[in-house]
Amino acid sequence: MSTTPELKLRLLADTFAVHRLNPEMAVPAAVFESTPHFIAQTEEELSVVCRSDVYIQSERCEPDWACFKVVGPLDFTLVGIIARISQTLASERISIFVISTFDTDYILVKQADLERALKVLRAEGYGL
């Protein structure tokens, strides 16, 4: 059983893109002008999430993501935050892309699914 408190989500105003770059590339400077932005690098890839209006040349790009921010900061002892949100969205067959930071979590859904996501999240009491 999860020990999640009442969670509130906030829909960010911008639309985002998820980019895949060669892991040997430097992060394009334009990314740092986009707030928020997220960067993850492994031996296999360099992933960048930034606003859609920031142009970067990437190997692959998944555009048109809406982004929900879990209002935080969240304590590291909390359990089931992403599980609860993802289960709620999965029940409506809405795919997600999740990013976690030190203070909170971000849940991205495709713009085409945004209205359905808002409806189901509101019904579950997320205070949007």
C-alpha positions in Angstrom: 0.0 0.0 0.0 1.3 3.4 -0.9 1.9 6.2 1.6 1.4 9.1 -0.8 -0.1 12.2 0.6 -2.6 14.4 -1.3 -0.7 15.2 -4.4 -1.3 18.3 -6.6 -0.2 18.5 -10.2 0.4 21.6 -12.2 0.2 21.6 -16.0 3.1 23.6 -17.4 2.3 26.1 -20.2 4.9 25.0 -22.7 5.0 22.0 -25.1 8.1 19.8 -25.0 10.1 17.6 -27.2 12.2 14.6 -26.3 15.4 14.3 -28.3 17.9 11.5 -28.7 21.4 12.5 -29.6 24.7 10.7 -30.1 26.3 10.2 -26.6 29.5 11.7 -27.8 27.9 15.0 -28.8 28.0 18.1 -26.6 24.7 19.3 -25.3 23.6 22.0 -27.7 23.8 25.5 -26.1 20.2 26.3 -27.0 19.1 23.6 -24.5 20.4 25.7 -21.6 18.1 28.6 -22.6 15.0 26.4 -22.1 13.6 26.2 -18.6 12.9 23.6 -17.6 15.2 21.2 -19.5 16.4 17.7 -18.6 19.5 15.9 -19.7 20.5 12.3 -19.3 23.6 10.7 -20.7 24.5 7.0 -20.8 27.0 5.1 -22.9 24.3 4.5 -25.5 22.6 7.8 -25.8 22.2 11.4 -24.8 18.6 12.3 -24.1 17.4 15.9 -23.9 13.9 17.2 -23.0 13.3 20.8 -23.6 10.6 23.2 -24.9 9.5 22.5 -28.4 10.3 26.0 -29.5 14.0 25.3 -28.9 15.6 24.0 -32.1 18.3 21.4 -31.7 19.5 18.9 -34.3 19.0 15.4 -33.0 19.1 11.8 -34.3 15.5 11.3 -33.3 12.8 13.6 -31.9 9.4 12.9 -30.3 7.6 16.3 -30.3 4.3 17.5 -28.8 4.4 16.5 -25.2 2.5 18.3 -22.4 4.1 18.3 -19.0 2.6 17.9 -15.5 4.7 18.9 -12.5 4.1 17.2 -9.2 3.9 20.2 -6.8 6.7 19.6 -4.3 9.2 19.4 -2.9 8.6 15.7 -2.2 10.3 13.8 0.5 12.4 10.8 -0.5 10.5 8.6 1.9 7.2 8.9 0.0 6.2 5.7 -1.8 4.1 5.1 -4.9 3.9 8.7 -6.4 4.7 7.7 -9.9 3.0 4.3 -9.6 -0.3 6.0 -8.6 -0.2 8.6 -11.4 0.9 6.1 -14.1 -1.7 3.6 -13.1 -4.4 6.3 -13.3 -3.2 7.3 -16.8 -2.6 3.7 -17.9 -6.3 2.9 -17.1 -7.1 5.3 -19.9 -4.4 3.8 -22.2 -2.4 7.1 -21.9 1.3 6.6 -22.4 3.7 8.7 -20.3 7.3 9.8 -20.1 8.6 10.4 -16.6 11.4 12.6 -15.3 12.4 12.8 -11.7 14.5 15.5 -10.0 15.8 15.9 -6.5 12.6 17.8 -5.4 9.8 16.5 -7.6 8.6 14.5 -10.6 7.4 15.5 -14.1 5.0 13.4 -16.1 4.8 14.1 -19.8 1.8 13.0 -22.0 1.3 13.5 -25.7 -0.7 16.6 -26.5 -3.2 14.4 -28.3 -3.9 12.7 -24.9 -3.9 15.9 -22.8 -7.7 16.4 -22.5 -8.3 12.8 -21.5 -5.4 13.0 -19.0 -6.7 16.1 -17.4 -10.2 14.5 -17.1 -8.9 11.3 -15.4 -6.4 13.1 -13.2 -9.0 15.6 -12.0 -11.4 12.7 -11.3 -8.7 11.1 -9.1 -8.4 14.4 -7.1 -5.0 15.7 -8.3 -6.2 19.3 -7.9 -5.4 20.5 -11.4 
